[in-house]
Amino acid sequence: MTEVAELRSAVDAMLASYRADPRGHHIGRRYLPSRSEILEIIQLLLQAFYPGYFGRQDLDEDNVGSHVEALLGTLTGKLAVQIEQCLCYAAECDGSLPVGDCGPHAQRVTSLVLARLPDIRRALLDDVQAAYDGDPAATNLDEVILAYPGLLAVTVYRIAHELFIMGIPLMPRIMTEWVHSATGCDIHPGAAIGARFFIDHATGVVVGETTHIGADVKLYQGVTMGAISHPKDAGGRLIRNTKRHPTVEDGVTVYANATVLGGATVVGKGSVVGGSVFLTKSVPAASRVAVNAPELRVQGPAAGEDEE
């Protein structure tokens, strides 16, 4: 078989695969948000929330106004297009709206997001302060903003959460899964998280969709806020939109590699959950939850000698 014939055969086989199974392709449909554009939106938001740290670094009182005007103008345009694509994508999938009639709704949502930016930034500055106050290794706020993966994860979560509660499909998940890949910290945009939230080290943290976290909560690396099980209906399909993940009240600290599971599980105000704890039941306020210390065996320098 010649190279041309081999190529034609491969093309025909791939086309047959597309026709045989509609999963995993977006052929014959018009609307889909752009992942690359959404990632550009994240970068613009970082510049808006933390001016001088991201993007342009020569800002002063004379040029900051024009810079922010241009920045928000670009951001607004990109947001409106991608929100419209998300809304039309959902309409195309379920027929809930005439396809193409999503523009006015997208403009309204974009205006709401723009108006919310100062409030989101105020919340983020409290998160920055919580990270500095909670980590003796932090030398200043600049280091937290520029270097801490936990803050990046929380920053992207807070804007994604706004879009999530406004009912925008796809975009919030694209945002939080991008920052998941960048930081190792997986926060679902549907989670409700209070003020002054700090994730120390960040890597391996998972916060599920229906998690409720209060104010002044601190999580260490490897913490999971998950579901005990995934209930199914009579047809074997997962039951969605139920409270599957725990509630963590104000002032709680959860140490490394702890796992807290279940929609009915409540960690009471001011509690401390120790490292490697596996918790599936509620604990009252001011609890101290720990596992028994393991028995250590240390082998000495001479073969066969153990020190306990």
Secondary structure by P-SEA (a helix, b strand, c coil): ccaaaaaaaaaaaaaaaaaaccccccccccbbbbaaaaaaaaaaaaaaaccccccccccccccaaaaaaaaaaaaaaaaaaaaaaaaaaaaaaccccccccaaaaaaaaaaaaaaaaaaaaaaaaaaaaaaaaaccccccaaaaacccaaaaaaaaaaaaaaaaaacccaaaaaaaaaaaaaccbbbbcccccccccccccccbbbbcccbbbbcbbbbcccccccccbbbbccccccccccccbbbbccbbbbccbbbbbccccccccbbbbccccccccccccbbbbbccccbbbbbccccccccc
